[in-house]
Amino acid sequence: MLKRNLLRGLALVSLAGVLAGCGASQSTSKATSSSTSAKSTKTQTKRQRLISALPKGVKSTDSDLVVVNKWHKRAEMTFNKSSVDGIEVRSSIVKPLEAFLAGAKKAGYPATIVSGYRSVAYQKEVWDQSIQTYENQGKSAKEALKLTKEYVAVPSGSEHETGLAADIMNTHWYSTHGNQLLSSSDKNKGQQWLINHAADYGFVLRFTKDGKQSTGIDYESWHFRYVGKASAEFMTKHNLTLEQYVSLLQAREKAAK
Ligand SMILES: [Zn+2]
């Protein structure tokens, strides 16, 4: 019963759109690179410069850099899990996550982890529950599926399944805004602190304002992803999504062969 209530709560939260990036699938097509030759030459040069500047020793296949999105679905992954403030995450990120939260607190901006690891099975339950909720409201099966796709991450396509992602909100803002995940939280100084200092702890804001084309997810001011310090600093400095960053690493590895 408790589980059902939890699921219902989560489904309602999803309806409000707050789970969107936390894996919702938007109907955005993948970025295409059709441009004039002059522009593509310029883009190529910029790309080459970025490839040359990539941090040393980082590989596209590093476990911290696993990409999960609606184009790259993954079966349930195996890794050790531990809790931070009662929220389960991959054990390997416990220390950096605790340091990140401690840093925020020390700066005067206590933060709350809202969500961490979610299993593929759990995501499937959330998905099914959402469809059921819409159908109970009188929507057709087709409409229920459409609405669910809009707000809930497709099972096997949510980054939360990696255990490397956490939704983190400034505690005060979160509690005074109905415990909702809203992009407007970035107006809050505490949320800004999290966004501006994430890289110091090896995290990036995963779904940036400019990143939607490559991530497939709208801007989310609360969804942080661990990628390691060197990668986080590089990605933040150059405003790269994880998809773009991994593509650069792959290009470097291909060129080295
Ligand atoms: Zn999330």
Residues whose N, C-alpha, C, O or C-beta is under 5 A from the ligand:
A	BS01	ZN	G21 C22 D167 H223
